């Protein structure tokens, strides 16, 4: 950091935005203390473990910041805080205690804990840079201590003595965290940046979880590091706040809003971002302007955000030291991405607070058609007849517009009636607004809406940027919210031909006026479309899907779909439609939704789970039903389905979710479908490629050598399975609990998945093998045996028993030989047609595994159960005379088994 001599605003660097403020090479902060905090109903928050001990480091007060107020309502969270001159990070984990005695620490209710348990594991460091690298490790430790009755703190001790250190956080992780910060605050980040550059006392408020606000404090204070980042603030910090001249922090306690003397701006982030301040100047500065919304549409990176103060400070210093020009011009404003009108008050306040001498802001220069003495603007005016939004022709009238003289210093709402009277427009005055329009040859293009509660002077920048070099006019038309309400009312209250015409026009309406999208989604427009689509025929559904696709092209529309999972559920439910066009369009929209951001994949999985579980079906059954139709399936639809599967699997970040999805697909015959479409003629390259990608993803996750995998669409390793699942269903006949998968067994036996044939095969095997239940074999002497038993056949057995043993062994070997080939039961006439289709052979390795399991079960039934006395005799190696003869024992058990 480079501090400028003329003001208190720190400069990040003298380089451009490409200069990285945070790099992976930055060293991690030294861990100076570790601690574990828990909640006790008698004593409140207590420190149950700390290192160094109390005699060497006092951590008084840390217990109240490690578990913030409201943490009992959430399952996990994290928090940054300050303790004296050190920075702290704590991860909170919470779980309900049940009455079920499952052997875990949480299965026994401790009445003093009120049915729940909370643990917070944290560290204290000397620096805030790269403290995020400890987040994952502390979250894991918190979950471990939460589930253990007697905790072992060796992991934290090794962390303190630097024997166990996490990997440094790459700079890309900060970009991801910054994107979450921008998504949470939206255009409010710009008023926030203005406040931090002025060095104000800023306090965020939100109920738990508090972690996102701690990240907001982190990113905001980087702009001006002269502001003290306090992070989490509690009631115990009230006395300290009275002495702070400039700080930024966050809290979960709403009572701070009443303590107006300790802050300049109180930002309520609970439901939406709301700025509260009693300072009249700050009330204007924190207002979100149209220029702020325009800046948000641009690509806002972490470096460009933290360099806002750098650029401003450098420009003002250059002007202050200049011998010629010391005025801030319009070009100067544009060079630092500020607005000459909207940011004038902020810049004056900035110059005053930081005592920058000799810099003034130049007065606004009026264009040629504005009279600077009388402050008037003469331009053409027109109206657009959009009272019925579905009947609008989108052409302003009249073709030869009249001229009108606006007063640039008078708010537009006071001049609206005069404009309406001159045009003789069919609109209601209370429903009217004004919009810019320009002519580009024969093309008419609409621009931004004008704010009726502002003057033209206040909106001059928008007017000039849109109309420069064009023939333009101001158009009177219906307000956005009125038009949206008219659209929704007509959609809900019409039917037949009128409804079909309205739905067909909806896409064009969204395409013509992108500002309408924001109002539509904010007025329950998506719920209206779902309601109509759920009860409509395929034509209406197709029109709705076209309109929804247009909505998702805009950021507001996509965010609305993200926030309303009912839309995703409806799209997935349409996959089982009987109409191919509806299925194709819904699949395309799901793919677009999944590719927009990886977090959307979790929403798709949630929607699929909700739809299929409500219908008591396996996950993704709608899509797998189409794949299982084989030849009756459209290649284009199959390609869309497997592309959707690959897109979703690629974005899944943990193994448990990955295996849950793939196991559900395999259980419904995904392997058989894969082999069918790969062997189908003529071959389709795109389809084959997608199936290969799916197979490669399975093999890669199962841990196969990367060299054997041709292609895969995810390179980042997934989070390891909580249940130690190490392989997918396709390439293992053992499930996650190391138990045999009986459902997979029945699928492997039958190539065409015919349940009757599968059952006949199993019945044949079961009827052949149990007839030897009463025969004891020596499996150690057989090469093909999989399980060994210490049982010998007596030498004096009669010939009949020897013959039966030999016959059983021959039958076992015969079954194994037959199972290594395709099983061919008797095929009835109605099955012969299916036999003509070339089917892939089952995996012989898996069949061999199945056969081994059958043999193991037979041997278990053949071995007689011994009594406790007999086992004790064997243990102490009693003489043969004292033991029960094996043949007698065997003979005694045979009648019982036959019964």
ABEGO torsion letter per residue (X at the ends): XBBBAABABBBABABBAABBABBAABBBBBBABBBBBBBBAAAEBBBABBOBBAAABBABGAAAAABBBGAAABABBBBBBBBEABBBBBBBBBBBBBABBAGBAAABBBAAAGGBBBBBBBBBBABABGAAAAAAAAAAAAAAAAABABBBAAAAAAAAAGABBBBBBBAAAAAAAAAAAAAAAEAAAAAAAAAAAAGBBBBBBBBOBAAAAAAAAAAAAAABAABBBAEBBBAAAAAAAAABABBBBBBABAAAAABAAABABBBBAAABBBBBBABAAAAAAABBBAAAAAAAABBBBAAAAAAAAAAAAAAAAAAAABAABABBBAAAAAAAGBBAAAAAAAAAAAAAAAGBBGBBBBBBBBBAABBAAAGBBBBBBBBBBAABAAABAGBBOBABBBBBBBBAABBAAAAAAAAAAAAGBABBAAABBBBBBBBBEABBBBBBBBBAABBAAAAAAAAAAAABGBBBBBBBBBBAAAAAAAAAAAAAABBEAAAAAAAAAAAAAAAABAAAAAAAAAAGAAAAAAAAAAABBAAAAAAAAAAAAAAAABAAAAAAAAABAAAAAAAAAAAABABAAAAAAAAAAAAAAAAABAAAAAAAAAAAAAAAAAAGBBBGAAAAAAAAAEAABBAAAAAAAAAAAAAAAAABABAAAAAAAAAAAAAAGAAAAAAAAAABOBBBAAAAAAAAAAAAAAAAAAGBBAAABABBABABBBBBBAAGBABBAAABABBAAGBBBAAAAAAAABAAGBAAAAAAAAAAAAAAAAAAAABBBBAAABAABABBBBBBBBAABBAAAAAAAAAAAAAAAAAAAAAABBBBBBBBAAAAAAAABBBBBBBAAAAAAAAAAAAAAAAAAABBBBBAAAAAAAAAGBBAAABBBAAAAAAAAAAAAAX
